Amino acid sequence: MTFMNFLIGLPLMRLLDAVELSAVIAHEFGHFRGGHGRFSGWIYRVRISWYRMVEAMARSGSALSRVFLKFFEWYVPYFNAYSFVLAREDEYEADAVSARVSGEAARVSALIRLEHASQWLSRRFLSTLHARMRAQLQPPAQYNALFAAALGELPPIDIARLLASADRDNDLEDTHPTLPQRVSAVGAPPALRPQEVSAASLLGEALAKIERRLDEVWREDARKPWAAAYAGSKSDREHLDALERRGEWDPAETLKYAQLVDTLRPDFDAALLYDRAIERSPDSASSHVRAGTLRIDADDVAGVEHLRRAMTLDAGAIRPVFEKLRAYERDGTLAPGVVDALAVLREEFAERAKSLEARDSVAEDDDLIVHGLDAAAIAGLREALARVEQVGQAWLARKPFDLAEETAHYALLVTWRGSVASEGPGLKRVVAALRLPGSVSAFTESEHKAEARRVRAVCAEPVYRRGS
């Protein structure tokens, strides 16, 4: 999740000065301009209208809304796929309008500050907010003050690293080009202009009143999802309370206590509790992974050694650690020393990670056998697939390994009922929803015809059919 959607209104005014704010506002007005970009601008506005309509219907919960939502869930992915190029072109044209109105330097400076703040808040503020949802009954009374405090802790901007971190593959569900693409299109050098006073000062004496009103609105909007998150963590809170009342724990309970505090008490340094768990059980790879990531998120280079230790202790930790390393590569706000140490760690385990990736994948010449799952596991698989509405049918096979103790790897072929653009992100949701006793590769026949033929040849029939 990115924080770009949060950086509007008052938070945006706190982050930028008046000139940079004018560049952002000019960009938004650029979506409504006339001229040669009129059609792409219309596409942009229609896309926004669809999203707002779907969101409003989802909130209403009426029977009629549910009927229309079924239609929109089918139609919107197709509209997205066919309108994507025009909508992205409209972003470039709106940037050009912004540069003409406020100046190229102001537009580029605003883009850089927005990307930097978005990355920082995603790592440091979002996880804390989620923990608060699980730990306290009501949303905080002064949300804007918490947000302002987080913005006040922004680290210095390393533009070269920020551009490198944002130079990712284009996301087919996001019409916004990457930061390097947008800066290049504007044409000004990637640089920050000297900032004047915060644009929030434009509000004068009205700032406090506006902030109080925004806090009230935010609390009301957050009340329902907040209550759901709090209710969902009831058993965790009870478990934590029971452990604290007892006070004496075995090694497994010591780790569990650290995990519960980690998820329920955002203002406590849970890394210290993972250290205690490591003292009780030095070979616990999971303790090392979490102790390491918490310290890296706090810009403490000592966390890198924990990740190294985890991958040395357990090869099963290599995949999740490398997923974290890829996430850190996309974060241009990490301390330079941490970045350098992570690069050394990545190189050290690169060959092992590559070998595991080849093992936990399916190629067209791989041998496949029947999945071998029992009825309970198949029932769980079907339940998980039923939650992803675009999955029509599914077939499951397994790669054979010479050593019996090797963890299984499964090949899941699905028929996808959504758009091509939604297929990649949708398959990630499928894999995340599964609880199989091993790793899994999920794919469709559209780009994996040979693999699909092999899976179908092994399976007498699908393991899942929607509606059956």
Buried (B, 14 or more C-beta within 10 A) or exposed (E): EBBBEBBEEBBBBBBBBBBBBBBBBBBEEBBEBEEEBEEBBBBBBEBEEBEEBBEEBEEEEEEEBEEBBEEBBBEBBBBBBEBBEBBBBBBBBBBBBBBEBBBBBBBBBBBBBBBBBBBBBBBBBBBEBBBBBBBEEEBBEBBBEBBBEBBEEBEEBBBEBBBBBBBEEEEBEBBBBBBBBBBBBBEBEBEBBEBEEBBBEEBEEEBEEBBEEBBEEBBEEBEEEBBEBBEEBEEBBEBBEEBEEEEEBEBEBBBBBBBBBBBBBBEEBBBEBBBBBBEBBEEBBBBBBBBBBBBBBBBBBBBBBBBBBBBBBBBBBBBBBBEBBEEBBEBBBBBEEBBEBBBEBBEEBEEEBEEBEEEBBBEEEBEBEEBEBEEEBBEBBBEBBEEBBBBBBBBBBBBEEEEEEEEBBBBBBBBBBBBBBBBBEBBEBBBEBBEBEEBBBBBBBEEBEEBBEBBBEBBEEBBBBBEE
